[in-house]
Amino acid sequence: MPNRVIPAQAGIQTLIYQEYLKIAAIPTLWIPACAERTV
């Protein structure tokens, strides 16, 4: 069986997706905390 090779494009897309998740996760974590303090 030949070794599986991950295409460079797939690796780049994975990195972009991970960065997007980080950016998307930060507001979700911070907004509820700020909202509780202001109420």
PQR file with spaces between the fields and no chain letter, atoms N, CA, C, O and H, PARSE charges and radii, in Angstrom:
ATOM       1  N    MET     1       0.848   -1.206    0.000 -0.4000 1.5000
ATOM       2  CA   MET     1       0.000    0.000    0.000 -0.0000 2.0000
ATOM       3  C    MET     1       0.881    1.252    0.000  0.5500 1.7000
ATOM       4  O    MET     1       1.785    1.374    0.827 -0.5500 1.4000
ATOM       5  N    PRO     2       0.627    2.157   -0.901 -0.5600 1.5000
ATOM       6  CA   PRO     2       1.407    3.407   -0.911  0.2800 2.0000
ATOM       7  C    PRO     2       1.026    4.278    0.277  0.5500 1.7000
ATOM       8  O    PRO     2      -0.104    4.234    0.764 -0.5500 1.4000
ATOM       9  N    ASN     3       1.983    5.063    0.730 -0.4000 1.5000
ATOM      10  CA   ASN     3       1.708    5.960    1.852 -0.0000 2.0000
ATOM      11  C    ASN     3       0.755    7.060    1.412  0.5500 1.7000
ATOM      12  O    ASN     3       0.838    7.554    0.288 -0.5500 1.4000
ATOM      13  H    ASN     3       2.901    5.098    0.335  0.4000 1.0000
ATOM      14  N    ARG     4      -0.137    7.435    2.295 -0.4000 1.5000
ATOM      15  CA   ARG     4      -1.065    8.513    1.952 -0.0000 2.0000
ATOM      16  C    ARG     4      -0.349    9.855    2.077  0.5500 1.7000
ATOM      17  O    ARG     4       0.298   10.140    3.085 -0.5500 1.4000
ATOM      18  H    ARG     4      -0.204    7.033    3.209  0.4000 1.0000
ATOM      19  N    VAL     5      -0.476   10.652    1.055 -0.4000 1.5000
ATOM      20  CA   VAL     5       0.153   11.975    1.058 -0.0000 2.0000
ATOM      21  C    VAL     5      -0.939   13.031    1.089  0.5500 1.7000
ATOM      22  O    VAL     5      -1.825   13.046    0.235 -0.5500 1.4000
ATOM      23  H    VAL     5      -1.002   10.421    0.237  0.4000 1.0000
ATOM      24  N    ILE     6      -0.871   13.914    2.078 -0.4000 1.5000
ATOM      25  CA   ILE     6      -1.864   14.983    2.179 -0.0000 2.0000
ATOM      26  C    ILE     6      -1.450   16.104    1.233  0.5500 1.7000
ATOM      27  O    ILE     6      -0.346   16.633    1.367 -0.5500 1.4000
ATOM      28  H    ILE     6      -0.151   13.902    2.772  0.4000 1.0000
ATOM      29  N    PRO     7      -2.288   16.477    0.296 -0.5600 1.5000
ATOM      30  CA   PRO     7      -1.950   17.576   -0.621  0.2800 2.0000
ATOM      31  C    PRO     7      -1.701   18.868    0.143  0.5500 1.7000
ATOM      32  O    PRO     7      -2.314   19.117    1.180 -0.5500 1.4000
ATOM      33  N    ALA     8      -0.798   19.683   -0.379 -0.4000 1.5000
ATOM      34  CA   ALA     8      -0.485   20.952    0.287 -0.0000 2.0000
ATOM      35  C    ALA     8      -1.731   21.821    0.399  0.5500 1.7000
ATOM      36  O    ALA     8      -1.922   22.516    1.397 -0.5500 1.4000
ATOM      37  H    ALA     8      -0.300   19.481   -1.222  0.4000 1.0000
ATOM      38  N    GLN     9      -2.580   21.782   -0.630 -0.4000 1.5000
ATOM      39  CA   GLN     9      -3.790   22.610   -0.615 -0.0000 2.0000
ATOM      40  C    GLN     9      -4.691   22.210    0.552  0.5500 1.7000
ATOM      41  O    GLN     9      -5.263   23.072    1.219 -0.5500 1.4000
ATOM      42  H    GLN     9      -2.425   21.217   -1.441  0.4000 1.0000
ATOM      43  N    ALA    10      -4.817   20.911    0.798 -0.4000 1.5000
ATOM      44  CA   ALA    10      -5.665   20.447    1.894 -0.0000 2.0000
ATOM      45  C    ALA    10      -5.094   20.910    3.229  0.5500 1.7000
ATOM      46  O    ALA    10      -5.843   21.270    4.137 -0.5500 1.4000
ATOM      47  H    ALA    10      -4.352   20.211    0.256  0.4000 1.0000
ATOM      48  N    GLY    11      -3.765   20.901    3.350 -0.4000 1.5000
ATOM      49  CA   GLY    11      -3.128   21.361    4.585 -0.0000 2.0000
ATOM      50  C    GLY    11      -3.385   22.837    4.820  0.5500 1.7000
ATOM      51  O    GLY    11      -3.658   23.258    5.944 -0.5500 1.4000
ATOM      52  H    GLY    11      -3.156   20.609    2.613  0.4000 1.0000
ATOM      53  N    ILE    12      -3.295   23.625    3.749 -0.4000 1.5000
ATOM      54  CA   ILE    12      -3.530   25.065    3.866 -0.0000 2.0000
ATOM      55  C    ILE    12      -4.981   25.335    4.243  0.5500 1.7000
ATOM      56  O    ILE    12      -5.254   26.183    5.092 -0.5500 1.4000
ATOM      57  H    ILE    12      -3.072   23.283    2.836  0.4000 1.0000
ATOM      58  N    GLN    13      -5.907   24.623    3.622 -0.4000 1.5000
ATOM      59  CA   GLN    13      -7.327   24.812    3.934 -0.0000 2.0000
ATOM      60  C    GLN    13      -7.599   24.459    5.395  0.5500 1.7000
ATOM      61  O    GLN    13      -8.414   25.110    6.050 -0.5500 1.4000
ATOM      62  H    GLN    13      -5.685   23.934    2.932  0.4000 1.0000
ATOM      63  N    THR    14      -6.920   23.431    5.908 -0.4000 1.5000
ATOM      64  CA   THR    14      -7.104   23.046    7.306 -0.0000 2.0000
ATOM      65  C    THR    14      -6.623   24.157    8.229  0.5500 1.7000
ATOM      66  O    THR    14      -7.273   24.464    9.228 -0.5500 1.4000
ATOM      67  H    THR    14      -6.259   22.902    5.377  0.4000 1.0000
ATOM      68  N    LEU    15      -5.483   24.759    7.895 -0.4000 1.5000
ATOM      69  CA   LEU    15      -4.963   25.844    8.723 -0.0000 2.0000
ATOM      70  C    LEU    15      -5.915   27.032    8.709  0.5500 1.7000
ATOM      71  O    LEU    15      -6.173   27.635    9.750 -0.5500 1.4000
ATOM      72  H    LEU    15      -4.955   24.509    7.083  0.4000 1.0000
ATOM      73  N    ILE    16      -6.436   27.369    7.537 -0.4000 1.5000
ATOM      74  CA   ILE    16      -7.377   28.487    7.424 -0.0000 2.0000
ATOM      75  C    ILE    16      -8.637   28.191    8.237  0.5500 1.7000
ATOM      76  O    ILE    16      -9.172   29.073    8.908 -0.5500 1.4000
ATOM      77  H    ILE    16      -6.226   26.879    6.691  0.4000 1.0000
ATOM      78  N    TYR    17      -9.104   26.951    8.172 -0.4000 1.5000
ATOM      79  CA   TYR    17     -10.310   26.562    8.901 -0.0000 2.0000
ATOM      80  C    TYR    17     -10.079   26.663   10.402  0.5500 1.7000
ATOM      81  O    TYR    17     -10.958   27.108   11.141 -0.5500 1.4000
ATOM      82  H    TYR    17      -8.670   26.233    7.628  0.4000 1.0000
ATOM      83  N    GLN    18      -8.882   26.244   10.859 -0.4000 1.5000
ATOM      84  CA   GLN    18      -8.575   26.323   12.285 -0.0000 2.0000
ATOM      85  C    GLN    18      -8.521   27.778   12.734  0.5500 1.7000
ATOM      86  O    GLN    18      -9.014   28.115   13.811 -0.5500 1.4000
ATOM      87  H    GLN    18      -8.168   25.883   10.259  0.4000 1.0000
ATOM      88  N    GLU    19      -7.921   28.645   11.912 -0.4000 1.5000
ATOM      89  CA   GLU    19      -7.867   30.064   12.262 -0.0000 2.0000
ATOM      90  C    GLU    19      -9.269   30.654   12.314  0.5500 1.7000
ATOM      91  O    GLU    19      -9.573   31.470   13.184 -0.5500 1.4000
ATOM      92  H    GLU    19      -7.520   28.372   11.037  0.4000 1.0000
ATOM      93  N    TYR    20     -10.131   30.237   11.373 -0.4000 1.5000
ATOM      94  CA   TYR    20     -11.511   30.727   11.359 -0.0000 2.0000
ATOM      95  C    TYR    20     -12.237   30.293   12.626  0.5500 1.7000
ATOM      96  O    TYR    20     -13.011   31.061   13.196 -0.5500 1.4000
ATOM      97  H    TYR    20      -9.884   29.574   10.666  0.4000 1.0000
ATOM      98  N    LEU    21     -11.988   29.057   13.068 -0.4000 1.5000
ATOM      99  CA   LEU    21     -12.638   28.571   14.283 -0.0000 2.0000
ATOM     100  C    LEU    21     -12.171   29.381   15.486  0.5500 1.7000
ATOM     101  O    LEU    21     -12.974   29.699   16.363 -0.5500 1.4000
ATOM     102  H    LEU    21     -11.359   28.433   12.605  0.4000 1.0000
ATOM     103  N    LYS    22     -10.887   29.718   15.540 -0.4000 1.5000
ATOM     104  CA   LYS    22     -10.382   30.517   16.658 -0.0000 2.0000
ATOM     105  C    LYS    22     -11.064   31.878   16.672  0.5500 1.7000
ATOM     106  O    LYS    22     -11.514   32.345   17.719 -0.5500 1.4000
ATOM     107  H    LYS    22     -10.235   29.459   14.828  0.4000 1.0000
ATOM     108  N    ILE    23     -11.139   32.516   15.496 -0.4000 1.5000
ATOM     109  CA   ILE    23     -11.761   33.839   15.403 -0.0000 2.0000
ATOM     110  C    ILE    23     -13.241   33.754   15.768  0.5500 1.7000
ATOM     111  O    ILE    23     -13.772   34.651   16.423 -0.5500 1.4000
ATOM     112  H    ILE    23     -10.774   32.137   14.646  0.4000 1.0000
ATOM     113  N    ALA    24     -13.905   32.685   15.348 -0.4000 1.5000
ATOM     114  CA   ALA    24     -15.331   32.539   15.612 -0.0000 2.0000
ATOM     115  C    ALA    24     -15.584   32.183   17.075  0.5500 1.7000
ATOM     116  O    ALA    24     -16.626   32.536   17.627 -0.5500 1.4000
ATOM     117  H    ALA    24     -13.474   31.956   14.816  0.4000 1.0000
ATOM     118  N    ALA    25     -14.632   31.483   17.708 -0.4000 1.5000
ATOM     119  CA   ALA    25     -14.843   31.017   19.075 -0.0000 2.0000
ATOM     120  C    ALA    25     -14.622   32.140   20.083  0.5500 1.7000
ATOM     121  O    ALA    25     -15.270   32.157   21.130 -0.5500 1.4000
ATOM     122  H    ALA    25     -13.785   31.196   17.260  0.4000 1.0000
ATOM     123  N    ILE    26     -13.727   33.073   19.792 -0.4000 1.5000
ATOM     124  CA   ILE    26     -13.400   34.122   20.761 -0.0000 2.0000
ATOM     125  C    ILE    26     -14.623   34.971   21.123  0.5500 1.7000
ATOM     126  O    ILE    26     -14.888   35.147   22.312 -0.5500 1.4000
ATOM     127  H    ILE    26     -13.201   33.060   18.942  0.4000 1.0000
ATOM     128  N    PRO    27     -15.383   35.507   20.157 -0.5600 1.5000
ATOM     129  CA   PRO    27     -16.574   36.295   20.529  0.2800 2.0000
ATOM     130  C    PRO    27     -17.599   35.472   21.301  0.5500 1.7000
ATOM     131  O    PRO    27     -18.269   35.999   22.189 -0.5500 1.4000
ATOM     132  N    THR    28     -17.728   34.197   20.980 -0.4000 1.5000
ATOM     133  CA   THR    28     -18.714   33.372   21.675 -0.0000 2.0000
ATOM     134  C    THR    28     -18.338   33.214   23.136  0.5500 1.7000
ATOM     135  O    THR    28     -19.214   33.087   23.991 -0.5500 1.4000
ATOM     136  H    THR    28     -17.184   33.769   20.259  0.4000 1.0000
ATOM     137  N    LEU    29     -17.048   33.220   23.433 -0.4000 1.5000
ATOM     138  CA   LEU    29     -16.619   33.063   24.817 -0.0000 2.0000
ATOM     139  C    LEU    29     -16.719   34.389   25.573  0.5500 1.7000
ATOM     140  O    LEU    29     -17.052   34.405   26.758 -0.5500 1.4000
ATOM     141  H    LEU    29     -16.336   33.323   22.738  0.4000 1.0000
ATOM     142  N    TRP    30     -16.432   35.495   24.893 -0.4000 1.5000
ATOM     143  CA   TRP    30     -16.341   36.773   25.588 -0.0000 2.0000
ATOM     144  C    TRP    30     -17.679   37.493   25.711  0.5500 1.7000
ATOM     145  O    TRP    30     -17.926   38.146   26.725 -0.5500 1.4000
ATOM     146  H    TRP    30     -16.161   35.482   23.930  0.4000 1.0000
ATOM     147  N    ILE    31     -18.536   37.394   24.723 -0.4000 1.5000
ATOM     148  CA   ILE    31     -19.801   38.156   24.751 -0.0000 2.0000
ATOM     149  C    ILE    31     -20.672   37.787   25.965  0.5500 1.7000
ATOM     150  O    ILE    31     -21.161   38.694   26.637 -0.5500 1.4000
ATOM     151  H    ILE    31     -18.336   36.864   23.899  0.4000 1.0000
ATOM     152  N    PRO    32     -20.886   36.498   26.274 -0.5600 1.5000
ATOM     153  CA   PRO    32     -21.702   36.175   27.459  0.2800 2.0000
ATOM     154  C    PRO    32     -21.080   36.713   28.744  0.5500 1.7000
ATOM     155  O    PRO    32     -21.806   37.169   29.628 -0.5500 1.4000
ATOM     156  N    ALA    33     -19.761   36.671   28.867 -0.4000 1.5000
ATOM     157  CA   ALA    33     -19.100   37.153   30.075 -0.0000 2.0000
ATOM     158  C    ALA    33     -19.311   38.657   30.227  0.5500 1.7000
ATOM     159  O    ALA    33     -19.589   39.137   31.326 -0.5500 1.4000
ATOM     160  H    ALA    33     -19.172   36.301   28.149  0.4000 1.0000
ATOM     161  N    CYS    34     -19.181   39.394   29.139 -0.4000 1.5000
ATOM     162  CA   CYS    34     -19.388   40.845   29.194 -0.0000 2.0000
ATOM     163  C    CYS    34     -20.857   41.165   29.462  0.5500 1.7000
ATOM     164  O    CYS    34     -21.161   42.108   30.192 -0.5500 1.4000
ATOM     165  H    CYS    34     -18.955   39.004   28.246  0.4000 1.0000
ATOM     166  N    ALA    35     -21.759   40.395   28.884 -0.4000 1.5000
ATOM     167  CA   ALA    35     -23.186   40.650   29.053 -0.0000 2.0000
ATOM     168  C    ALA    35     -23.594   40.441   30.509  0.5500 1.7000
ATOM     169  O    ALA    35     -24.411   41.196   31.037 -0.5500 1.4000
ATOM     170  H    ALA    35     -21.512   39.629   28.291  0.4000 1.0000
ATOM     171  N    GLU    36     -23.036   39.432   31.155 -0.4000 1.5000
ATOM     172  CA   GLU    36     -23.390   39.168   32.550 -0.0000 2.0000
ATOM     173  C    GLU    36     -22.932   40.309   33.443  0.5500 1.7000
ATOM     174  O    GLU    36     -23.607   40.639   34.418 -0.5500 1.4000
ATOM     175  H    GLU    36     -22.372   38.819   30.726  0.4000 1.0000
ATOM     176  N    ARG    37     -21.799   40.913   33.127 -0.4000 1.5000
ATOM     177  CA   ARG    37     -21.278   41.986   33.965 -0.0000 2.0000
ATOM     178  C    ARG    37     -22.068   43.273   33.789  0.5500 1.7000
ATOM     179  O    ARG    37     -22.195   44.063   34.724 -0.5500 1.4000
ATOM     180  H    ARG    37     -21.251   40.645   32.335  0.4000 1.0000
ATOM     181  N    THR    38     -22.600   43.481   32.586 -0.4000 1.5000
ATOM     182  CA   THR    38     -23.316   44.740   32.345 -0.0000 2.0000
ATOM     183  C    THR    38     -24.749   44.675   32.847  0.5500 1.7000
ATOM     184  O    THR    38     -25.358   45.714   33.101 -0.5500 1.4000
ATOM     185  H    THR    38     -22.496   42.838   31.827  0.4000 1.0000
ATOM     186  N    VAL    39     -25.292   43.491   32.994 -0.4000 1.5000
ATOM     187  CA   VAL    39     -26.683   43.373   33.445 -0.0000 2.0000
ATOM     188  C    VAL    39     -26.752   43.637   34.937  0.5500 1.7000
ATOM     189  O    VAL    39     -27.833   43.589   35.523 -0.5500 1.4000
ATOM     190  H    VAL    39     -24.797   42.647   32.788  0.4000 1.0000
